[in-house]
Amino acid sequence: MTAFPNPLFVALDTPDVAEATTMAAKVAEAAGGVKLGLEFFVANGPKGVREVSKASDDVPVFLDLKFHDIPNTVAGAIRSACAARPAIVNVHGAGGRDMMKAAVDASHDGAARHLVTRPLVLAVTVLTSMDQTDLSETGVSRSVSDQVLELALLARECGIDGVVCSAHEAAMLREACGPNFKLIVPGVRPAWSATNDQKRIMTPAEALHAGADILVVGRPITAAVEPTAAAHRVAQEIRHAQSGSL
Ligand SMILES: O=C(O)c1cc(=O)[nH]c(=O)n1[C@@H]1O[C@H](COP(=O)(O)O)[C@@H](O)[C@H]1O
């Protein structure tokens, strides 16, 4: 399975290839990868993704398109996404068993068809922008952590490589899903940054201690006055947490 020695992935949420490429270069030394999502992909497609990655020495890309559709459609989308050579792709766990199994199968097909390494397929559990009230309003009456656990266990049964969750659920999932199940954690906020629209947040050090494999950090770095300095500051916090000095 692909290993990510540097767990910091910087979210480049922009519709602009030049801006994404410039930001990727600014954070290249500090980050282990970048995340490109819907705002970027809808504007630029797989070619734009390749452009950004190639400009930064084939930096690993988490292609965050959060597919949620019937199994056949999601499978086709995953096969097509492989053309962009992502290291990681994702689907919504709430899409269910058949959809998640189809996504995993399609990641093998797509990788073979495009002659690329198979991307890890992750399942999004409960978005980090949602709290208990938001979840209840969607008709789910169980607690956020119970819902995250249920979806993660289902995802693991389907052969999914890991989940996107908040750091608040990371320790529970590490215990329930074992050491090889990837835990990708957005909603990471250093003590010095703004919360924005995120609700279930933790600092980089707290998230790593809770068991996160990858930390997705966007605006605290990309909206900083000095993005390079901000990325290095987060990377330093990560190194301190990894060495046990934080
Ligand atoms: O799948 C994701 O990456 C994701 C899942 C989730 O639950 N919460 C979440 O914030 N994200 C993404 O992670 C990034 C977080 O960005 P910042 O809030 O700017 O750090 C955004 O690009 C979101 O789309």
The ligand as an SDF file (V2000), in Angstrom:
LIG
                    3D

 24 25  0  0  0  0  0  0  0  0999 V2000
  -12.8470   15.0260    1.7610 O   0  0  0  0  0  0  0  0  0  0  0  0
  -12.2900   16.0480    2.2090 C   0  0  0  0  0  0  0  0  0  0  0  0
  -11.1460   16.3390    1.8800 O   0  0  0  0  0  0  0  0  0  0  0  0
  -13.0010   16.8220    3.2440 C   0  0  0  0  0  0  0  0  0  0  0  0
  -13.8800   16.1170    4.0360 C   0  0  0  0  0  0  0  0  0  0  0  0
  -14.4150   16.7110    5.2000 C   0  0  0  0  0  0  0  0  0  0  0  0
  -15.1540   16.0840    5.9680 O   0  0  0  0  0  0  0  0  0  0  0  0
  -14.0850   18.0010    5.4620 N   0  0  0  0  0  0  0  0  0  0  0  0
  -13.2590   18.7520    4.6550 C   0  0  0  0  0  0  0  0  0  0  0  0
  -12.9780   19.9180    4.9900 O   0  0  0  0  0  0  0  0  0  0  0  0
  -12.7590   18.1870    3.5050 N   0  0  0  0  0  0  0  0  0  0  0  0
  -11.9260   18.9940    2.5780 C   0  0  0  0  0  0  0  0  0  0  0  0
  -10.7280   19.3930    3.2460 O   0  0  0  0  0  0  0  0  0  0  0  0
  -10.3750   20.7390    2.9070 C   0  0  0  0  0  0  0  0  0  0  0  0
  -10.2660   21.5480    4.1720 C   0  0  0  0  0  0  0  0  0  0  0  0
   -9.8590   22.8460    3.8570 O   0  0  0  0  0  0  0  0  0  0  0  0
   -9.6430   23.9560    4.9780 P   0  0  0  0  0  0  0  0  0  0  0  0
  -10.9020   24.0240    5.8010 O   0  0  0  0  0  0  0  0  0  0  0  0
   -9.4070   25.2020    4.1790 O   0  0  0  0  0  0  0  0  0  0  0  0
   -8.4630   23.5140    5.7970 O   0  0  0  0  0  0  0  0  0  0  0  0
  -11.4390   21.2490    1.9420 C   0  0  0  0  0  0  0  0  0  0  0  0
  -10.9100   21.1800    0.6350 O   0  0  0  0  0  0  0  0  0  0  0  0
  -12.6050   20.2970    2.0990 C   0  0  0  0  0  0  0  0  0  0  0  0
  -13.2730   20.0750    0.8730 O   0  0  0  0  0  0  0  0  0  0  0  0
  1  2  2  0
  2  3  1  0
  2  4  1  0
  4  5  2  0
  4 11  1  0
  5  6  1  0
  6  7  2  0
  6  8  1  0
  8  9  1  0
  9 10  2  0
  9 11  1  0
 11 12  1  0
 12 13  1  0
 12 23  1  0
 13 14  1  0
 14 15  1  0
 14 21  1  0
 15 16  1  0
 16 17  1  0
 17 18  2  0
 17 19  1  0
 17 20  1  0
 21 22  1  0
 21 23  1  0
 23 24  1  0
M  END
$$$$
